[in-house]
């Protein structure tokens, strides 16, 4: 029982699992609604290509964050990997702020479509900040 795997930071574990789930839901949403709708428009094919790969970059990023945070959650010495958690927190925060600012600049009426995503991103950031405060 000496080598028992133990969760050291539940905040990181929860955020990691949520990131993996969000990557899955983003993939599902893209495959079922966004990408087929995009291909059915008269938008230039190069713009469709850029939008499509940007969509999948976000999914890959979310998946990498999730897996990294799940691994970090089980590490004995959190202080050695705390910088990675702070970088992920900063990227999630910047992504959230950028999304909100761009959406609002395109028209406040667009904000209702973004509300769920914005709440989810900022909830992840809040959980990450709480996790970053946990001591060994």
QUIMO-V419223 format. One record per backbone hydrogen bond with DSSP energy under -0.5 kcal/mol. CO is the residue of the C=O (numbers start at 1). NH is the residue of the N-H. Records with the same first field share a line. If there is no record, write none. Layout:
CO = NH  NH
This chain:
1 = 4
9 = 13
10 = 14
11 = 15
12 = 16
13 = 17
14 = 18
15 = 19
16 = 20
17 = 21
18 = 22
19 = 23
20 = 24
21 = 25
22 = 26
23 = 27
24 = 28
25 = 29
26 = 30
27 = 31
28 = 32
29 = 33  34
30 = 35  36
33 = 37
34 = 38
35 = 39
36 = 40
38 = 41
44 = 47  48
45 = 49
46 = 50
47 = 51
48 = 52
49 = 53
50 = 54
51 = 55
52 = 56
53 = 57
54 = 58
55 = 59
56 = 60
57 = 61
58 = 62
59 = 63
60 = 64
61 = 65
62 = 66
63 = 67
64 = 68
65 = 69
66 = 70
67 = 71
68 = 72
69 = 73
70 = 74
71 = 74
72 = 75
73 = 8  9
76 = 78
77 = 80
78 = 81  82
81 = 84  85
82 = 86
83 = 87
84 = 88
85 = 89
86 = 90
87 = 91
88 = 92
89 = 93
90 = 94
91 = 95
92 = 96
93 = 97
94 = 98
95 = 99
96 = 100
97 = 101
98 = 102
99 = 103
100 = 104
101 = 105
102 = 106
104 = 107
107 = 110
108 = 111
109 = 112
110 = 113  114
111 = 115
114 = 118
115 = 119
116 = 120
117 = 121
118 = 122
119 = 123
120 = 124
121 = 125
122 = 126
123 = 127
124 = 128
125 = 129
126 = 130
127 = 131
128 = 132
129 = 133
130 = 133  134
131 = 134
